[in-house]
Amino acid sequence: MEEESLGKVIIAPDVLITIARLTTLSVPGVAHMAGGWGQVSHWLHRGTASGDGVRIHVEGNTVAVDLYIVVEQGTNMLQVSRRIQKEVARAIENLVGMVVREVNIHIEDVEFLPSD
């Protein structure tokens, strides 16, 4: 059975940002997102949007993601980063149907627990 096109489906960049942010925050060892790029980047680079520690660049049906995170003390940063890459790529591909070119992790800081 052939699919009939009924029109366009447009996914707002903020949807991709939300998916990437929530998926990242669900990974154990991530304390929180770092900084907030704000929407300035959206105006500077066509096809790029950012917010809440996430930068998204869309080209056609593909997406590149940059994530800026703070990890918890004692976290294996390499393992957490690889898990984030896999989880974010899977979430975007499954929920939106876009191809993920890359997921870059930028560890900006470590959150130390207060000592008693």
VMD Tcl script that builds the backbone (N, CA, C; Angstrom):
set m [mol new atoms 348]
animate dup $m
set s [atomselect $m all]
$s set {name element resname resid chain x y z} {
  {N N MET 1 A 0.844 -1.185 0.000}
  {CA C MET 1 A 0.000 0.000 0.000}
  {C C MET 1 A 0.887 1.246 0.000}
  {N N GLU 2 A 0.642 2.116 -0.917}
  {CA C GLU 2 A 1.439 3.332 -1.068}
  {C C GLU 2 A 0.870 4.447 -0.196}
  {N N GLU 3 A 1.776 5.186 0.481}
  {CA C GLU 3 A 1.329 6.292 1.322}
  {C C GLU 3 A 0.993 7.501 0.473}
  {N N GLU 4 A -0.082 8.136 0.806}
  {CA C GLU 4 A -0.514 9.332 0.104}
  {C C GLU 4 A -0.073 10.557 0.905}
  {N N SER 5 A 0.523 11.529 0.242}
  {CA C SER 5 A 0.963 12.740 0.907}
  {C C SER 5 A -0.214 13.680 1.088}
  {N N LEU 6 A -0.459 14.065 2.321}
  {CA C LEU 6 A -1.548 14.989 2.624}
  {C C LEU 6 A -1.049 16.388 2.921}
  {N N GLY 7 A 0.255 16.567 2.891}
  {CA C GLY 7 A 0.837 17.875 3.181}
  {C C GLY 7 A 2.132 17.715 3.939}
  {N N LYS 8 A 2.632 18.822 4.447}
  {CA C LYS 8 A 3.910 18.834 5.156}
  {C C LYS 8 A 3.732 18.579 6.642}
  {N N VAL 9 A 4.776 18.039 7.231}
  {CA C VAL 9 A 4.879 17.945 8.688}
  {C C VAL 9 A 6.110 18.748 9.068}
  {N N ILE 10 A 5.917 19.750 9.896}
  {CA C ILE 10 A 7.021 20.613 10.304}
  {C C ILE 10 A 7.206 20.483 11.810}
  {N N ILE 11 A 8.420 20.114 12.192}
  {CA C ILE 11 A 8.763 19.971 13.606}
  {C C ILE 11 A 9.516 21.232 14.035}
  {N N ALA 12 A 8.983 21.937 15.011}
  {CA C ALA 12 A 9.647 23.144 15.511}
  {C C ALA 12 A 10.952 22.779 16.201}
  {N N PRO 13 A 11.992 23.595 16.023}
  {CA C PRO 13 A 13.267 23.327 16.702}
  {C C PRO 13 A 13.118 23.171 18.218}
  {N N ASP 14 A 12.185 23.891 18.817}
  {CA C ASP 14 A 11.983 23.775 20.261}
  {C C ASP 14 A 11.547 22.367 20.666}
  {N N VAL 15 A 10.867 21.659 19.775}
  {CA C VAL 15 A 10.479 20.275 20.059}
  {C C VAL 15 A 11.731 19.408 20.152}
  {N N LEU 16 A 12.654 19.585 19.217}
  {CA C LEU 16 A 13.906 18.829 19.244}
  {C C LEU 16 A 14.728 19.168 20.481}
  {N N ILE 17 A 14.754 20.448 20.848}
  {CA C ILE 17 A 15.472 20.881 22.048}
  {C C ILE 17 A 14.886 20.205 23.283}
  {N N THR 18 A 13.575 20.176 23.376}
  {CA C THR 18 A 12.914 19.554 24.525}
  {C C THR 18 A 13.209 18.064 24.603}
  {N N ILE 19 A 13.126 17.375 23.481}
  {CA C ILE 19 A 13.427 15.937 23.459}
  {C C ILE 19 A 14.862 15.688 23.911}
  {N N ALA 20 A 15.800 16.446 23.363}
  {CA C ALA 20 A 17.214 16.262 23.708}
  {C C ALA 20 A 17.469 16.577 25.175}
  {N N ARG 21 A 16.884 17.659 25.676}
  {CA C ARG 21 A 17.099 18.068 27.071}
  {C C ARG 21 A 16.522 17.050 28.049}
  {N N LEU 22 A 15.276 16.646 27.844}
  {CA C LEU 22 A 14.636 15.705 28.765}
  {C C LEU 22 A 15.310 14.333 28.734}
  {N N THR 23 A 15.725 13.911 27.563}
  {CA C THR 23 A 16.428 12.627 27.448}
  {C C THR 23 A 17.762 12.697 28.178}
  {N N THR 24 A 18.487 13.788 28.001}
  {CA C THR 24 A 19.776 13.961 28.681}
  {C C THR 24 A 19.603 13.962 30.189}
  {N N LEU 25 A 18.624 14.689 30.681}
  {CA C LEU 25 A 18.406 14.777 32.125}
  {C C LEU 25 A 17.976 13.450 32.744}
  {N N SER 26 A 17.465 12.535 31.922}
  {CA C SER 26 A 17.035 11.233 32.445}
  {C C SER 26 A 18.195 10.256 32.628}
  {N N VAL 27 A 19.370 10.603 32.133}
  {CA C VAL 27 A 20.537 9.725 32.247}
  {C C VAL 27 A 21.169 9.899 33.629}
  {N N PRO 28 A 21.323 8.809 34.374}
  {CA C PRO 28 A 21.959 8.900 35.692}
  {C C PRO 28 A 23.372 9.478 35.579}
  {N N GLY 29 A 23.695 10.383 36.499}
  {CA C GLY 29 A 25.003 11.023 36.496}
  {C C GLY 29 A 24.962 12.444 35.960}
  {N N VAL 30 A 23.869 12.812 35.294}
  {CA C VAL 30 A 23.715 14.186 34.804}
  {C C VAL 30 A 23.053 15.002 35.908}
  {N N ALA 31 A 23.750 16.036 36.385}
  {CA C ALA 31 A 23.201 16.884 37.445}
  {C C ALA 31 A 22.168 17.854 36.865}
  {N N HIS 32 A 22.559 18.537 35.791}
  {CA C HIS 32 A 21.657 19.464 35.107}
  {C C HIS 32 A 22.325 19.951 33.826}
  {N N MET 33 A 21.558 20.669 33.043}
  {CA C MET 33 A 22.095 21.244 31.819}
  {C C MET 33 A 22.917 22.475 32.208}
  {N N ALA 34 A 23.947 22.763 31.443}
  {CA C ALA 34 A 24.812 23.911 31.720}
  {C C ALA 34 A 24.320 25.119 30.953}
  {N N GLY 35 A 24.312 26.236 31.634}
  {CA C GLY 35 A 24.006 27.507 30.983}
  {C C GLY 35 A 22.719 27.492 30.202}
  {N N GLY 36 A 22.540 28.501 29.439}
  {CA C GLY 36 A 21.392 28.609 28.556}
  {C C GLY 36 A 21.800 29.425 27.358}
  {N N TRP 37 A 21.971 28.767 26.234}
  {CA C TRP 37 A 22.396 29.477 25.025}
  {C C TRP 37 A 21.371 30.512 24.600}
  {N N GLY 38 A 20.135 30.337 25.033}
  {CA C GLY 38 A 19.094 31.278 24.654}
  {C C GLY 38 A 18.772 31.159 23.176}
  {N N GLN 39 A 17.947 32.018 22.696}
  {CA C GLN 39 A 17.515 31.951 21.307}
  {C C GLN 39 A 18.379 32.787 20.379}
  {N N VAL 40 A 19.444 33.420 20.885}
  {CA C VAL 40 A 20.306 34.264 20.054}
  {C C VAL 40 A 20.862 33.488 18.869}
  {N N SER 41 A 21.311 32.278 19.116}
  {CA C SER 41 A 21.915 31.466 18.064}
  {C C SER 41 A 20.942 31.221 16.917}
  {N N HIS 42 A 19.657 31.158 17.204}
  {CA C HIS 42 A 18.655 30.936 16.164}
  {C C HIS 42 A 18.723 32.032 15.096}
  {N N TRP 43 A 19.021 33.232 15.503}
  {CA C TRP 43 A 19.082 34.348 14.562}
  {C C TRP 43 A 20.446 34.455 13.884}
  {N N LEU 44 A 21.494 33.943 14.531}
  {CA C LEU 44 A 22.837 34.061 13.981}
  {C C LEU 44 A 23.141 33.015 12.920}
  {N N HIS 45 A 22.647 31.806 13.086}
  {CA C HIS 45 A 22.955 30.706 12.178}
  {C C HIS 45 A 21.665 30.087 11.676}
  {N N ARG 46 A 21.400 30.227 10.428}
  {CA C ARG 46 A 20.179 29.665 9.861}
  {C C ARG 46 A 20.158 28.150 10.081}
  {N N GLY 47 A 19.027 27.627 10.510}
  {CA C GLY 47 A 18.899 26.202 10.756}
  {C C GLY 47 A 19.375 25.779 12.128}
  {N N THR 48 A 19.826 26.730 12.946}
  {CA C THR 48 A 20.319 26.422 14.278}
  {C C THR 48 A 19.405 27.066 15.313}
  {N N ALA 49 A 19.067 26.293 16.334}
  {CA C ALA 49 A 18.291 26.817 17.455}
  {C C ALA 49 A 18.921 26.287 18.727}
  {N N SER 50 A 18.742 27.028 19.812}
  {CA C SER 50 A 19.333 26.578 21.055}
  {C C SER 50 A 18.554 27.069 22.253}
  {N N GLY 51 A 18.766 26.413 23.362}
  {CA C GLY 51 A 18.150 26.801 24.619}
  {C C GLY 51 A 18.366 25.730 25.659}
  {N N ASP 52 A 18.437 26.122 26.917}
  {CA C ASP 52 A 18.548 25.181 28.031}
  {C C ASP 52 A 19.715 24.213 27.896}
  {N N GLY 53 A 20.883 24.693 27.457}
  {CA C GLY 53 A 22.055 23.842 27.353}
  {C C GLY 53 A 22.053 22.912 26.143}
  {N N VAL 54 A 21.203 23.194 25.170}
  {CA C VAL 54 A 21.090 22.362 23.971}
  {C C VAL 54 A 21.203 23.250 22.738}
  {N N ARG 55 A 22.016 22.810 21.777}
  {CA C ARG 55 A 22.079 23.496 20.480}
  {C C ARG 55 A 21.742 22.455 19.413}
  {N N ILE 56 A 20.816 22.797 18.544}
  {CA C ILE 56 A 20.331 21.906 17.486}
  {C C ILE 56 A 20.633 22.557 16.142}
  {N N HIS 57 A 21.154 21.768 15.204}
  {CA C HIS 57 A 21.356 22.263 13.839}
  {C C HIS 57 A 20.665 21.284 12.883}
  {N N VAL 58 A 19.709 21.804 12.130}
  {CA C VAL 58 A 18.917 20.977 11.223}
  {C C VAL 58 A 19.304 21.274 9.783}
  {N N GLU 59 A 19.552 20.206 9.025}
  {CA C GLU 59 A 19.781 20.303 7.580}
  {C C GLU 59 A 18.912 19.249 6.923}
  {N N GLY 60 A 17.892 19.688 6.208}
  {CA C GLY 60 A 16.980 18.731 5.582}
  {C C GLY 60 A 16.306 17.885 6.639}
  {N N ASN 61 A 16.456 16.562 6.525}
  {CA C ASN 61 A 15.867 15.631 7.490}
  {C C ASN 61 A 16.903 15.116 8.485}
  {N N THR 62 A 18.032 15.830 8.612}
  {CA C THR 62 A 19.066 15.394 9.552}
  {C C THR 62 A 19.269 16.456 10.624}
  {N N VAL 63 A 19.760 16.002 11.765}
  {CA C VAL 63 A 19.961 16.911 12.889}
  {C C VAL 63 A 21.288 16.616 13.571}
  {N N ALA 64 A 21.958 17.675 14.000}
  {CA C ALA 64 A 23.156 17.569 14.829}
  {C C ALA 64 A 22.824 18.233 16.161}
  {N N VAL 65 A 23.288 17.622 17.239}
  {CA C VAL 65 A 22.952 18.100 18.572}
  {C C VAL 65 A 24.232 18.362 19.362}
  {N N ASP 66 A 24.290 19.504 20.033}
  {CA C ASP 66 A 25.350 19.803 20.991}
  {C C ASP 66 A 24.678 19.958 22.347}
  {N N LEU 67 A 25.191 19.213 23.330}
  {CA C LEU 67 A 24.630 19.243 24.675}
  {C C LEU 67 A 25.681 19.737 25.653}
  {N N TYR 68 A 25.311 20.688 26.484}
  {CA C TYR 68 A 26.196 21.289 27.476}
  {C C TYR 68 A 25.673 20.876 28.842}
  {N N ILE 69 A 26.471 20.044 29.551}
  {CA C ILE 69 A 25.961 19.446 30.778}
  {C C ILE 69 A 26.898 19.662 31.967}
  {N N VAL 70 A 26.324 19.461 33.151}
  {CA C VAL 70 A 27.065 19.395 34.398}
  {C C VAL 70 A 26.808 17.990 34.942}
  {N N VAL 71 A 27.881 17.284 35.289}
  {CA C VAL 71 A 27.744 15.918 35.799}
  {C C VAL 71 A 27.871 15.900 37.310}
  {N N GLU 72 A 27.350 14.829 37.899}
  {CA C GLU 72 A 27.448 14.653 39.344}
  {C C GLU 72 A 28.835 14.155 39.718}
  {N N GLN 73 A 29.266 14.508 40.896}
  {CA C GLN 73 A 30.546 14.060 41.442}
  {C C GLN 73 A 30.627 12.536 41.395}
  {N N GLY 74 A 31.792 12.010 41.007}
  {CA C GLY 74 A 32.013 10.574 40.981}
  {C C GLY 74 A 31.489 9.873 39.742}
  {N N THR 75 A 30.950 10.623 38.799}
  {CA C THR 75 A 30.391 10.053 37.577}
  {C C THR 75 A 31.501 9.722 36.589}
  {N N ASN 76 A 31.404 8.561 35.959}
  {CA C ASN 76 A 32.314 8.224 34.876}
  {C C ASN 76 A 31.852 9.025 33.659}
  {N N MET 77 A 32.559 10.086 33.347}
  {CA C MET 77 A 32.123 11.033 32.316}
  {C C MET 77 A 32.045 10.413 30.927}
  {N N LEU 78 A 32.967 9.538 30.600}
  {CA C LEU 78 A 32.952 8.896 29.289}
  {C C LEU 78 A 31.728 8.001 29.134}
  {N N GLN 79 A 31.432 7.198 30.148}
  {CA C GLN 79 A 30.265 6.311 30.084}
  {C C GLN 79 A 28.963 7.102 30.008}
  {N N VAL 80 A 28.852 8.132 30.825}
  {CA C VAL 80 A 27.644 8.961 30.803}
  {C C VAL 80 A 27.483 9.633 29.444}
  {N N SER 81 A 28.573 10.149 28.899}
  {CA C SER 81 A 28.519 10.825 27.603}
  {C C SER 81 A 28.082 9.879 26.494}
  {N N ARG 82 A 28.620 8.690 26.478}
  {CA C ARG 82 A 28.238 7.714 25.450}
  {C C ARG 82 A 26.775 7.308 25.582}
  {N N ARG 83 A 26.324 7.154 26.819}
  {CA C ARG 83 A 24.905 6.803 27.024}
  {C C ARG 83 A 23.998 7.931 26.555}
  {N N ILE 84 A 24.364 9.167 26.861}
  {CA C ILE 84 A 23.578 10.316 26.397}
  {C C ILE 84 A 23.513 10.313 24.877}
  {N N GLN 85 A 24.651 10.118 24.216}
  {CA C GLN 85 A 24.680 10.106 22.753}
  {C C GLN 85 A 23.699 9.080 22.198}
  {N N LYS 86 A 23.739 7.872 22.731}
  {CA C LYS 86 A 22.849 6.807 22.250}
  {C C LYS 86 A 21.389 7.129 22.523}
  {N N GLU 87 A 21.093 7.570 23.748}
  {CA C GLU 87 A 19.710 7.826 24.145}
  {C C GLU 87 A 19.091 8.996 23.384}
  {N N VAL 88 A 19.848 10.072 23.217}
  {CA C VAL 88 A 19.324 11.243 22.505}
  {C C VAL 88 A 19.098 10.910 21.034}
  {N N ALA 89 A 20.049 10.232 20.407}
  {CA C ALA 89 A 19.882 9.845 19.002}
  {C C ALA 89 A 18.656 8.950 18.834}
  {N N ARG 90 A 18.513 7.974 19.714}
  {CA C ARG 90 A 17.373 7.056 19.642}
  {C C ARG 90 A 16.059 7.800 19.828}
  {N N ALA 91 A 16.005 8.696 20.811}
  {CA C ALA 91 A 14.770 9.433 21.091}
  {C C ALA 91 A 14.352 10.285 19.896}
  {N N ILE 92 A 15.283 11.023 19.323}
  {CA C ILE 92 A 14.943 11.884 18.173}
  {C C ILE 92 A 14.528 11.034 16.981}
  {N N GLU 93 A 15.273 9.977 16.706}
  {CA C GLU 93 A 14.926 9.124 15.566}
  {C C GLU 93 A 13.565 8.452 15.760}
  {N N ASN 94 A 13.285 7.955 16.971}
  {CA C ASN 94 A 12.018 7.264 17.228}
  {C C ASN 94 A 10.823 8.203 17.308}
  {N N LEU 95 A 10.981 9.345 17.959}
  {CA C LEU 95 A 9.852 10.243 18.172}
  {C C LEU 95 A 9.557 11.150 16.984}
  {N N VAL 96 A 10.607 11.546 16.266}
  {CA C VAL 96 A 10.436 12.537 15.202}
  {C C VAL 96 A 10.703 11.947 13.819}
  {N N GLY 97 A 11.485 10.890 13.761}
  {CA C GLY 97 A 11.784 10.269 12.476}
  {C C GLY 97 A 12.896 10.948 11.702}
  {N N MET 98 A 13.654 11.805 12.377}
  {CA C MET 98 A 14.775 12.472 11.719}
  {C C MET 98 A 16.046 11.660 11.937}
  {N N VAL 99 A 16.986 11.791 11.009}
  {CA C VAL 99 A 18.275 11.124 11.119}
  {C C VAL 99 A 19.198 12.009 11.952}
  {N N VAL 100 A 19.830 11.414 12.958}
  {CA C VAL 100 A 20.755 12.161 13.809}
  {C C VAL 100 A 22.169 11.955 13.281}
  {N N ARG 101 A 22.792 13.047 12.827}
  {CA C ARG 101 A 24.170 12.995 12.302}
  {C C ARG 101 A 25.189 12.847 13.413}
  {N N GLU 102 A 24.986 13.605 14.492}
  {CA C GLU 102 A 25.930 13.573 15.605}
  {C C GLU 102 A 25.293 14.143 16.858}
  {N N VAL 103 A 25.812 13.668 17.994}
  {CA C VAL 103 A 25.435 14.196 19.302}
  {C C VAL 103 A 26.748 14.482 20.020}
  {N N ASN 104 A 27.060 15.752 20.179}
  {CA C ASN 104 A 28.304 16.177 20.828}
  {C C ASN 104 A 28.019 16.561 22.273}
  {N N ILE 105 A 28.820 16.016 23.174}
  {CA C ILE 105 A 28.642 16.284 24.602}
  {C C ILE 105 A 29.741 17.231 25.071}
  {N N HIS 106 A 29.338 18.301 25.735}
  {CA C HIS 106 A 30.275 19.269 26.307}
  {C C HIS 106 A 30.065 19.259 27.814}
  {N N ILE 107 A 31.012 18.685 28.538}
  {CA C ILE 107 A 30.909 18.653 29.997}
  {C C ILE 107 A 31.499 19.948 30.516}
  {N N GLU 108 A 30.644 20.780 31.064}
  {CA C GLU 108 A 31.022 22.128 31.472}
  {C C GLU 108 A 31.477 22.212 32.921}
  {N N ASP 109 A 31.021 21.270 33.754}
  {CA C ASP 109 A 31.379 21.357 35.166}
  {C C ASP 109 A 31.000 20.054 35.869}
  {N N VAL 110 A 31.451 19.938 37.113}
  {CA C VAL 110 A 31.095 18.815 37.980}
  {C C VAL 110 A 30.422 19.405 39.201}
  {N N GLU 111 A 29.291 18.842 39.562}
  {CA C GLU 111 A 28.577 19.302 40.746}
  {C C GLU 111 A 29.004 18.456 41.937}
  {N N PHE 112 A 29.665 19.081 42.892}
  {CA C PHE 112 A 30.140 18.376 44.073}
  {C C PHE 112 A 29.074 18.406 45.149}
  {N N LEU 113 A 28.893 17.264 45.787}
  {CA C LEU 113 A 27.929 17.161 46.888}
  {C C LEU 113 A 28.520 17.808 48.120}
  {N N PRO 114 A 27.709 18.516 48.883}
  {CA C PRO 114 A 28.232 19.129 50.118}
  {C C PRO 114 A 28.637 18.039 51.115}
  {N N SER 115 A 29.771 18.240 51.751}
  {CA C SER 115 A 30.223 17.256 52.749}
  {C C SER 115 A 29.610 17.595 54.103}
  {N N ASP 116 A 29.257 16.559 54.819}
  {CA C ASP 116 A 28.606 16.752 56.136}
  {C C ASP 116 A 29.621 17.015 57.213}
}
mol reanalyze $m
mol bondsrecalc $m
mol representation Tube
mol addrep $m
